[in-house]
Amino acid sequence: MKVSSLQIVQIRQTPALMGIDIDPGNYSIRQPQAELQMKTQPAVLEIHKYQPELSIDQSRAFEAYHGGFSMNKRIYSGIQQQFLQGIAERVQKGDRMASIQSSGNTVSEIFGTDWLPRPFPEIRGPASMDNVDIHFEIRSPELSFRPAESELNVVVNRPEIEFIRGQLNIYVKQYSSIQFTPPEVNVTM
């Protein structure tokens, strides 16, 4: 027998390969606008103004012209005054008649002036350049002011955050393997 040379066994190894597919996750951030509510009450200015007032009192002028409204009062008080004066004169003449023996107290001297008429009481008031009273009244305007008022309300909306998870896919792309290749055996006998 013949011994041949030593042959080698071949070993071939294939490594395992892993595949990883990653889809990243997504963030979605949304924030609604803030809500703004504003109320304004306008300013108010109120002005109350008054008309000037002119008052004219002509009553004393009317009294000087034609007696006016107090003519009856003057007539009554004038007649009353004349009546009292007449009584006083009668008393005085009676006193003079009582002392007729005195000189100058004759009947003609005492009663001689009774024939003169007595004037009727004055029915008019005194005439004057100041008989008309003029009064002019000016009132200042009344002002009231209420300032404007503003009310501001802000409602802030929170952000809405949403996360969509990504995918992770791990798989074997290639399995590991070992392959042995023996040497050829030549059997010849």
Contacts in CASP RR format, 6 or more apart in sequence:
PFRMAT RR
TARGET T0000
AUTHOR 0000-0000-0000
METHOD contacts of the structure
MODEL  1
MKVSSLQIVQIRQTPALMGIDIDPGNYSIRQPQAELQMKTQPAVLEIHKY
QPELSIDQSRAFEAYHGGFSMNKRIYSGIQQQFLQGIAERVQKGDRMASI
QSSGNTVSEIFGTDWLPRPFPEIRGPASMDNVDIHFEIRSPELSFRPAES
ELNVVVNRPEIEFIRGQLNIYVKQYSSIQFTPPEVNVTM
4 186 0 8 1.000
7 183 0 8 1.000
7 184 0 8 1.000
8 183 0 8 1.000
9 180 0 8 1.000
9 181 0 8 1.000
9 182 0 8 1.000
9 183 0 8 1.000
10 180 0 8 1.000
10 181 0 8 1.000
10 182 0 8 1.000
10 183 0 8 1.000
11 178 0 8 1.000
11 179 0 8 1.000
11 180 0 8 1.000
11 181 0 8 1.000
12 178 0 8 1.000
12 179 0 8 1.000
12 180 0 8 1.000
12 181 0 8 1.000
13 176 0 8 1.000
13 177 0 8 1.000
13 178 0 8 1.000
13 179 0 8 1.000
14 174 0 8 1.000
14 175 0 8 1.000
14 176 0 8 1.000
14 177 0 8 1.000
14 178 0 8 1.000
14 179 0 8 1.000
15 174 0 8 1.000
15 176 0 8 1.000
16 172 0 8 1.000
16 174 0 8 1.000
16 175 0 8 1.000
16 176 0 8 1.000
17 172 0 8 1.000
17 173 0 8 1.000
17 174 0 8 1.000
18 170 0 8 1.000
18 171 0 8 1.000
18 172 0 8 1.000
18 173 0 8 1.000
19 170 0 8 1.000
19 171 0 8 1.000
19 172 0 8 1.000
19 173 0 8 1.000
20 168 0 8 1.000
20 169 0 8 1.000
20 170 0 8 1.000
20 171 0 8 1.000
21 167 0 8 1.000
21 168 0 8 1.000
21 169 0 8 1.000
21 171 0 8 1.000
22 166 0 8 1.000
22 167 0 8 1.000
22 168 0 8 1.000
22 169 0 8 1.000
23 166 0 8 1.000
23 167 0 8 1.000
23 168 0 8 1.000
24 166 0 8 1.000
25 163 0 8 1.000
25 164 0 8 1.000
25 165 0 8 1.000
25 166 0 8 1.000
26 163 0 8 1.000
26 164 0 8 1.000
26 166 0 8 1.000
27 161 0 8 1.000
27 162 0 8 1.000
27 163 0 8 1.000
27 164 0 8 1.000
28 161 0 8 1.000
28 162 0 8 1.000
28 163 0 8 1.000
28 164 0 8 1.000
29 159 0 8 1.000
29 160 0 8 1.000
29 161 0 8 1.000
29 162 0 8 1.000
30 159 0 8 1.000
30 160 0 8 1.000
30 162 0 8 1.000
31 157 0 8 1.000
31 158 0 8 1.000
31 159 0 8 1.000
31 160 0 8 1.000
32 157 0 8 1.000
32 160 0 8 1.000
33 157 0 8 1.000
34 154 0 8 1.000
34 155 0 8 1.000
34 156 0 8 1.000
34 157 0 8 1.000
35 154 0 8 1.000
35 155 0 8 1.000
35 157 0 8 1.000
36 152 0 8 1.000
36 153 0 8 1.000
36 154 0 8 1.000
37 152 0 8 1.000
37 153 0 8 1.000
37 154 0 8 1.000
37 155 0 8 1.000
38 150 0 8 1.000
38 151 0 8 1.000
38 152 0 8 1.000
38 153 0 8 1.000
39 150 0 8 1.000
39 151 0 8 1.000
40 148 0 8 1.000
40 149 0 8 1.000
40 150 0 8 1.000
40 151 0 8 1.000
41 148 0 8 1.000
41 149 0 8 1.000
41 150 0 8 1.000
42 148 0 8 1.000
43 145 0 8 1.000
43 146 0 8 1.000
43 147 0 8 1.000
43 148 0 8 1.000
44 144 0 8 1.000
44 145 0 8 1.000
44 146 0 8 1.000
45 143 0 8 1.000
45 144 0 8 1.000
45 145 0 8 1.000
46 143 0 8 1.000
46 144 0 8 1.000
46 145 0 8 1.000
47 141 0 8 1.000
47 142 0 8 1.000
47 143 0 8 1.000
48 141 0 8 1.000
48 142 0 8 1.000
49 141 0 8 1.000
49 142 0 8 1.000
50 139 0 8 1.000
50 141 0 8 1.000
52 136 0 8 1.000
52 137 0 8 1.000
52 138 0 8 1.000
52 139 0 8 1.000
53 136 0 8 1.000
53 137 0 8 1.000
53 139 0 8 1.000
54 134 0 8 1.000
54 135 0 8 1.000
54 136 0 8 1.000
54 137 0 8 1.000
55 134 0 8 1.000
55 135 0 8 1.000
55 136 0 8 1.000
55 137 0 8 1.000
56 132 0 8 1.000
56 133 0 8 1.000
56 134 0 8 1.000
56 135 0 8 1.000
57 132 0 8 1.000
57 133 0 8 1.000
57 134 0 8 1.000
57 135 0 8 1.000
58 131 0 8 1.000
58 132 0 8 1.000
59 68 0 8 1.000
59 69 0 8 1.000
60 125 0 8 1.000
60 128 0 8 1.000
60 131 0 8 1.000
60 132 0 8 1.000
60 133 0 8 1.000
61 131 0 8 1.000
61 132 0 8 1.000
62 68 0 8 1.000
62 69 0 8 1.000
63 69 0 8 1.000
63 70 0 8 1.000
63 71 0 8 1.000
63 124 0 8 1.000
63 125 0 8 1.000
63 131 0 8 1.000
64 124 0 8 1.000
64 125 0 8 1.000
64 126 0 8 1.000
64 127 0 8 1.000
64 128 0 8 1.000
64 131 0 8 1.000
65 124 0 8 1.000
66 124 0 8 1.000
67 74 0 8 1.000
67 123 0 8 1.000
67 124 0 8 1.000
67 125 0 8 1.000
71 123 0 8 1.000
71 124 0 8 1.000
74 121 0 8 1.000
74 122 0 8 1.000
74 123 0 8 1.000
74 125 0 8 1.000
75 121 0 8 1.000
75 123 0 8 1.000
77 121 0 8 1.000
78 121 0 8 1.000
78 122 0 8 1.000
79 121 0 8 1.000
81 121 0 8 1.000
82 118 0 8 1.000
82 121 0 8 1.000
93 110 0 8 1.000
93 111 0 8 1.000
94 110 0 8 1.000
96 105 0 8 1.000
96 110 0 8 1.000
97 105 0 8 1.000
97 107 0 8 1.000
97 110 0 8 1.000
99 105 0 8 1.000
100 106 0 8 1.000
100 107 0 8 1.000
END
